């Protein structure tokens, strides 16, 4: 009676999940003080998430560094020479890019498709 369900192919949702798994950098895991931001971004269904600096600080439990408030590059050019977990891993490993609006004190996290 339900044979038609067994024969169906993969759905668009199944394919997106498979692509997301293969797109994630291998061997990198998120840890450290920015872990809660990573978890928040990773589990949002929306492709675009807009957070204020205050909302990010509430998630993290501490104040963002001054560089995050005044330098666009803090969000867009992650420091590659940092040993261990990097703050930018919280959005990179969640398959997102960060686009700050420093005057509005917001960040747009866009899912990399």
CNS distance restraints for C-alpha pairs under 8 A (distance, minus, plus):
assign (resid   2 and name CA) (resid   6 and name CA) 7.17 0.50 0.50
assign (resid   3 and name CA) (resid   7 and name CA) 6.62 0.50 0.50
assign (resid   4 and name CA) (resid   8 and name CA) 6.62 0.50 0.50
assign (resid  10 and name CA) (resid  14 and name CA) 5.79 0.50 0.50
assign (resid  10 and name CA) (resid  15 and name CA) 6.71 0.50 0.50
assign (resid  11 and name CA) (resid  15 and name CA) 6.40 0.50 0.50
assign (resid  12 and name CA) (resid  16 and name CA) 6.19 0.50 0.50
assign (resid  13 and name CA) (resid  17 and name CA) 6.26 0.50 0.50
assign (resid  14 and name CA) (resid  18 and name CA) 6.26 0.50 0.50
assign (resid  15 and name CA) (resid  19 and name CA) 6.13 0.50 0.50
assign (resid  16 and name CA) (resid  20 and name CA) 6.09 0.50 0.50
assign (resid  17 and name CA) (resid  21 and name CA) 6.29 0.50 0.50
assign (resid  18 and name CA) (resid  22 and name CA) 6.46 0.50 0.50
assign (resid  19 and name CA) (resid  23 and name CA) 6.04 0.50 0.50
assign (resid  20 and name CA) (resid  24 and name CA) 6.43 0.50 0.50
assign (resid  20 and name CA) (resid  95 and name CA) 7.57 0.50 0.50
assign (resid  23 and name CA) (resid  95 and name CA) 7.69 0.50 0.50
assign (resid  24 and name CA) (resid  93 and name CA) 6.34 0.50 0.50
assign (resid  24 and name CA) (resid  94 and name CA) 7.91 0.50 0.50
assign (resid  24 and name CA) (resid  95 and name CA) 6.81 0.50 0.50
assign (resid  25 and name CA) (resid  93 and name CA) 7.11 0.50 0.50
assign (resid  28 and name CA) (resid  93 and name CA) 7.82 0.50 0.50
assign (resid  29 and name CA) (resid  93 and name CA) 7.58 0.50 0.50
assign (resid  30 and name CA) (resid  35 and name CA) 6.10 0.50 0.50
assign (resid  30 and name CA) (resid  38 and name CA) 7.31 0.50 0.50
assign (resid  30 and name CA) (resid  85 and name CA) 6.72 0.50 0.50
assign (resid  30 and name CA) (resid  89 and name CA) 6.57 0.50 0.50
assign (resid  30 and name CA) (resid  90 and name CA) 6.71 0.50 0.50
assign (resid  30 and name CA) (resid  93 and name CA) 7.14 0.50 0.50
assign (resid  31 and name CA) (resid  35 and name CA) 5.28 0.50 0.50
assign (resid  31 and name CA) (resid  85 and name CA) 6.21 0.50 0.50
assign (resid  32 and name CA) (resid  85 and name CA) 6.29 0.50 0.50
assign (resid  33 and name CA) (resid  60 and name CA) 7.11 0.50 0.50
assign (resid  33 and name CA) (resid  87 and name CA) 7.97 0.50 0.50
assign (resid  34 and name CA) (resid  38 and name CA) 6.56 0.50 0.50
assign (resid  34 and name CA) (resid  60 and name CA) 6.35 0.50 0.50
assign (resid  34 and name CA) (resid  87 and name CA) 5.94 0.50 0.50
assign (resid  34 and name CA) (resid  90 and name CA) 5.96 0.50 0.50
assign (resid  35 and name CA) (resid  39 and name CA) 6.26 0.50 0.50
assign (resid  35 and name CA) (resid  60 and name CA) 7.97 0.50 0.50
assign (resid  35 and name CA) (resid  90 and name CA) 6.34 0.50 0.50
assign (resid  36 and name CA) (resid  40 and name CA) 6.14 0.50 0.50
assign (resid  36 and name CA) (resid  59 and name CA) 6.29 0.50 0.50
assign (resid  36 and name CA) (resid  60 and name CA) 6.01 0.50 0.50
assign (resid  37 and name CA) (resid  41 and name CA) 6.21 0.50 0.50
assign (resid  37 and name CA) (resid  56 and name CA) 7.08 0.50 0.50
assign (resid  37 and name CA) (resid  59 and name CA) 6.23 0.50 0.50
assign (resid  37 and name CA) (resid  60 and name CA) 6.39 0.50 0.50
assign (resid  37 and name CA) (resid  90 and name CA) 5.96 0.50 0.50
assign (resid  37 and name CA) (resid  91 and name CA) 7.65 0.50 0.50
assign (resid  38 and name CA) (resid  42 and name CA) 5.88 0.50 0.50
assign (resid  38 and name CA) (resid  89 and name CA) 7.60 0.50 0.50
assign (resid  38 and name CA) (resid  90 and name CA) 4.11 0.50 0.50
assign (resid  38 and name CA) (resid  91 and name CA) 5.88 0.50 0.50
assign (resid  38 and name CA) (resid  93 and name CA) 7.39 0.50 0.50
assign (resid  38 and name CA) (resid  94 and name CA) 6.12 0.50 0.50
assign (resid  39 and name CA) (resid  43 and name CA) 6.15 0.50 0.50
assign (resid  39 and name CA) (resid  90 and name CA) 7.88 0.50 0.50
assign (resid  39 and name CA) (resid  94 and name CA) 7.84 0.50 0.50
assign (resid  40 and name CA) (resid  44 and name CA) 6.46 0.50 0.50
assign (resid  41 and name CA) (resid  49 and name CA) 7.65 0.50 0.50
assign (resid  41 and name CA) (resid  90 and name CA) 7.90 0.50 0.50
assign (resid  41 and name CA) (resid  91 and name CA) 6.83 0.50 0.50
assign (resid  41 and name CA) (resid  94 and name CA) 6.12 0.50 0.50
assign (resid  41 and name CA) (resid 109 and name CA) 7.99 0.50 0.50
assign (resid  42 and name CA) (resid  94 and name CA) 4.76 0.50 0.50
assign (resid  42 and name CA) (resid  95 and name CA) 7.72 0.50 0.50
assign (resid  44 and name CA) (resid  49 and name CA) 7.74 0.50 0.50
assign (resid  47 and name CA) (resid 110 and name CA) 5.88 0.50 0.50
assign (resid  47 and name CA) (resid 111 and name CA) 4.92 0.50 0.50
assign (resid  48 and name CA) (resid 108 and name CA) 6.78 0.50 0.50
assign (resid  48 and name CA) (resid 109 and name CA) 5.77 0.50 0.50
assign (resid  48 and name CA) (resid 110 and name CA) 4.63 0.50 0.50
assign (resid  48 and name CA) (resid 111 and name CA) 6.26 0.50 0.50
assign (resid  49 and name CA) (resid 108 and name CA) 5.79 0.50 0.50
assign (resid  49 and name CA) (resid 109 and name CA) 5.12 0.50 0.50
assign (resid  49 and name CA) (resid 110 and name CA) 6.52 0.50 0.50
assign (resid  50 and name CA) (resid 106 and name CA) 6.81 0.50 0.50
assign (resid  50 and name CA) (resid 107 and name CA) 5.71 0.50 0.50
assign (resid  50 and name CA) (resid 108 and name CA) 4.47 0.50 0.50
assign (resid  50 and name CA) (resid 109 and name CA) 6.20 0.50 0.50
assign (resid  51 and name CA) (resid  55 and name CA) 5.91 0.50 0.50
assign (resid  51 and name CA) (resid  56 and name CA) 6.42 0.50 0.50
assign (resid  51 and name CA) (resid 106 and name CA) 5.58 0.50 0.50
assign (resid  51 and name CA) (resid 107 and name CA) 5.47 0.50 0.50
assign (resid  51 and name CA) (resid 108 and name CA) 6.61 0.50 0.50
assign (resid  51 and name CA) (resid 109 and name CA) 7.99 0.50 0.50
assign (resid  52 and name CA) (resid  56 and name CA) 6.34 0.50 0.50
assign (resid  52 and name CA) (resid 105 and name CA) 5.73 0.50 0.50
assign (resid  52 and name CA) (resid 106 and name CA) 4.11 0.50 0.50
assign (resid  52 and name CA) (resid 107 and name CA) 6.27 0.50 0.50
assign (resid  53 and name CA) (resid  57 and name CA) 6.12 0.50 0.50
assign (resid  53 and name CA) (resid  64 and name CA) 7.64 0.50 0.50
assign (resid  53 and name CA) (resid 105 and name CA) 5.52 0.50 0.50
assign (resid  53 and name CA) (resid 106 and name CA) 5.63 0.50 0.50
assign (resid  53 and name CA) (resid 107 and name CA) 7.27 0.50 0.50
assign (resid  54 and name CA) (resid  58 and name CA) 6.10 0.50 0.50
assign (resid  55 and name CA) (resid  59 and name CA) 6.26 0.50 0.50
assign (resid  56 and name CA) (resid  60 and name CA) 6.19 0.50 0.50
assign (resid  57 and name CA) (resid  61 and name CA) 5.67 0.50 0.50
assign (resid  57 and name CA) (resid  62 and name CA) 5.47 0.50 0.50
assign (resid  57 and name CA) (resid  63 and name CA) 5.39 0.50 0.50
assign (resid  57 and name CA) (resid  64 and name CA) 6.32 0.50 0.50
assign (resid  58 and name CA) (resid  62 and name CA) 7.13 0.50 0.50
assign (resid  64 and name CA) (resid  68 and name CA) 6.35 0.50 0.50
assign (resid  64 and name CA) (resid  69 and name CA) 7.57 0.50 0.50
assign (resid  65 and name CA) (resid  69 and name CA) 7.14 0.50 0.50
assign (resid  66 and name CA) (resid  70 and name CA) 6.52 0.50 0.50
assign (resid  67 and name CA) (resid  71 and name CA) 5.35 0.50 0.50
assign (resid  67 and name CA) (resid  74 and name CA) 6.39 0.50 0.50
assign (resid  68 and name CA) (resid  72 and name CA) 7.19 0.50 0.50
assign (resid  68 and name CA) (resid  74 and name CA) 5.52 0.50 0.50
assign (resid  68 and name CA) (resid  75 and name CA) 6.86 0.50 0.50
assign (resid  69 and name CA) (resid 102 and name CA) 6.24 0.50 0.50
assign (resid  69 and name CA) (resid 105 and name CA) 7.40 0.50 0.50
assign (resid  70 and name CA) (resid 102 and name CA) 6.69 0.50 0.50
assign (resid  71 and name CA) (resid  75 and name CA) 7.82 0.50 0.50
assign (resid  71 and name CA) (resid 102 and name CA) 8.00 0.50 0.50
assign (resid  72 and name CA) (resid  76 and name CA) 6.56 0.50 0.50
assign (resid  72 and name CA) (resid 100 and name CA) 6.52 0.50 0.50
assign (resid  72 and name CA) (resid 102 and name CA) 7.21 0.50 0.50
assign (resid  73 and name CA) (resid  77 and name CA) 5.06 0.50 0.50
assign (resid  73 and name CA) (resid  78 and name CA) 7.61 0.50 0.50
assign (resid  74 and name CA) (resid  78 and name CA) 6.46 0.50 0.50
assign (resid  75 and name CA) (resid  88 and name CA) 7.13 0.50 0.50
assign (resid  75 and name CA) (resid  98 and name CA) 5.92 0.50 0.50
assign (resid  75 and name CA) (resid  99 and name CA) 6.84 0.50 0.50
assign (resid  75 and name CA) (resid 100 and name CA) 6.72 0.50 0.50
assign (resid  76 and name CA) (resid  97 and name CA) 7.71 0.50 0.50
assign (resid  76 and name CA) (resid  98 and name CA) 6.24 0.50 0.50
assign (resid  76 and name CA) (resid  99 and name CA) 6.82 0.50 0.50
assign (resid  78 and name CA) (resid  86 and name CA) 7.79 0.50 0.50
assign (resid  78 and name CA) (resid  87 and name CA) 7.93 0.50 0.50
assign (resid  78 and name CA) (resid  88 and name CA) 5.77 0.50 0.50
assign (resid  79 and name CA) (resid  86 and name CA) 7.52 0.50 0.50
assign (resid  82 and name CA) (resid  86 and name CA) 6.45 0.50 0.50
assign (resid  85 and name CA) (resid  89 and name CA) 6.92 0.50 0.50
assign (resid  86 and name CA) (resid  90 and name CA) 7.75 0.50 0.50
assign (resid  88 and name CA) (resid  92 and name CA) 6.15 0.50 0.50
assign (resid  89 and name CA) (resid  93 and name CA) 5.34 0.50 0.50
assign (resid  89 and name CA) (resid  94 and name CA) 7.80 0.50 0.50
assign (resid  90 and name CA) (resid  94 and name CA) 6.47 0.50 0.50
assign (resid  91 and name CA) (resid  95 and name CA) 6.39 0.50 0.50
assign (resid  91 and name CA) (resid  96 and name CA) 5.17 0.50 0.50
assign (resid  91 and name CA) (resid  97 and name CA) 6.40 0.50 0.50
assign (resid  91 and name CA) (resid  98 and name CA) 7.10 0.50 0.50
assign (resid  91 and name CA) (resid 109 and name CA) 7.40 0.50 0.50
assign (resid  92 and name CA) (resid  96 and name CA) 5.36 0.50 0.50
assign (resid  92 and name CA) (resid  97 and name CA) 6.44 0.50 0.50
assign (resid  94 and name CA) (resid 111 and name CA) 7.97 0.50 0.50
assign (resid  95 and name CA) (resid 111 and name CA) 5.72 0.50 0.50
assign (resid  95 and name CA) (resid 112 and name CA) 5.51 0.50 0.50
assign (resid  96 and name CA) (resid 109 and name CA) 5.78 0.50 0.50
assign (resid  96 and name CA) (resid 110 and name CA) 5.09 0.50 0.50
assign (resid  96 and name CA) (resid 111 and name CA) 4.21 0.50 0.50
assign (resid  96 and name CA) (resid 112 and name CA) 5.21 0.50 0.50
assign (resid  97 and name CA) (resid 108 and name CA) 7.97 0.50 0.50
assign (resid  97 and name CA) (resid 109 and name CA) 5.42 0.50 0.50
assign (resid  97 and name CA) (resid 110 and name CA) 5.22 0.50 0.50
assign (resid  97 and name CA) (resid 111 and name CA) 6.51 0.50 0.50
assign (resid  97 and name CA) (resid 112 and name CA) 6.69 0.50 0.50
assign (resid  98 and name CA) (resid 107 and name CA) 6.39 0.50 0.50
assign (resid  98 and name CA) (resid 108 and name CA) 5.73 0.50 0.50
assign (resid  98 and name CA) (resid 109 and name CA) 4.64 0.50 0.50
assign (resid  98 and name CA) (resid 110 and name CA) 6.58 0.50 0.50
assign (resid  99 and name CA) (resid 107 and name CA) 5.53 0.50 0.50
assign (resid  99 and name CA) (resid 108 and name CA) 5.06 0.50 0.50
assign (resid  99 and name CA) (resid 109 and name CA) 6.43 0.50 0.50
assign (resid  99 and name CA) (resid 110 and name CA) 7.92 0.50 0.50
assign (resid 100 and name CA) (resid 105 and name CA) 7.53 0.50 0.50
assign (resid 100 and name CA) (resid 106 and name CA) 5.87 0.50 0.50
assign (resid 100 and name CA) (resid 107 and name CA) 4.14 0.50 0.50
assign (resid 100 and name CA) (resid 108 and name CA) 6.16 0.50 0.50
assign (resid 101 and name CA) (resid 105 and name CA) 5.86 0.50 0.50
assign (resid 101 and name CA) (resid 106 and name CA) 5.29 0.50 0.50
assign (resid 101 and name CA) (resid 107 and name CA) 5.98 0.50 0.50
assign (resid 101 and name CA) (resid 108 and name CA) 7.99 0.50 0.50
assign (resid 102 and name CA) (resid 106 and name CA) 6.58 0.50 0.50
